[in-house]
C-alpha cells in the first residue's frame, strides 16, 4: 500500500499538499511556509478531498495533489488513525 506525505501551509492549515512517498517533493513544499503534518495511505486522501475525481490525475501529472479541506479535524483524525496502524504494523 502506497503512503502519502501530507504538508499544510503554516498560515492556512486547511490547504494541504499530498505527495506520494515515492515522488520528489515539489520545490514550494521545501519553503518555511509549508510543514509536514503526517503520513496516510494514498486511498485515504480521497476521503479528505471534496474533488475525488481529480486526485489521481493530478498526482500522475504533477507528482502531488493540492487541495483545501472543508473540515480541518478530518485531517487530524485520519493522521491519528494512520499513526496507530503504522505503529502496530511497522
N, C-alpha and C positions, 0 to 999 in steps of 0.2 A: 504494500500500500504506500503510495507516494505521499509525502508530507509537504506542507506548505508553510513557509515562514511568513509571519504577519508583522507588518510595520504600520504605525499610526503617526499622523502628524502631531507634533507637540502642541501646536496652537489650535488644532481641530481634530480631536481624537476620534471622531466618527468617520474621518477619511482614512481608509485602510488600503494598503497595498499588499496583495498576496503574491509571494514569489515562491514557486516550486523549489524545493531544496536542491534540485539538480540544474537549476538555472543560475546564471550570474546575477548579482544584484544590479538593478538599474542605477545609474550614476546619481540620480536625485535622492535615492534612499541613503546614500552614504553621507549626506549632509546632516548637521545637527538638528535640522527641522524635523527629522524622522527618527523614530525609536522602535526597536524590536519589542514586540509585546507577547509573542508566543508562537507556538507551532501546532498545527492541527492537520488532520487528514484532509487531503485535497477534496474529498467528497463533501466535507462539512462546509467548505467555502460557499457552496450553492445554497446552503441553509441561511447563510448570513446576508447574501446579496439579494436585492429586490429584482435584479435583472438576470436571472439564472441562465437564459439562453446565450448571454454574451460572455460568460465566464470562460468557457473552453476556447472559443475562437480568439478572444483577446490574449489569453495565455499562450496559445500557439503562435500568434502573430508577434506579440511584444515580449514574451517571456515573463510577464507578470499580469496581474489583474487589479485594477484600481477601482474602488467602489466606496460609496458612502453608506454607513449604517443608519438604519432607521432607529434602532434601539441599541445604545452602547452596551447595555447589560448583556445582550445576546453574545457579544464578542467575549466578554469576561467569562460567561457561563461555558461557552464552547472551549475556551482555553483551559479552564479549570478541569473540565471533564477529560479533555485530551491529556492533560498533565497526569491525572490519576491513571489513565490507561497506559501511558508510556512508562510510568514509574513501575507499574505491575508487570508489564511485558518487556521492558528494557528495549 
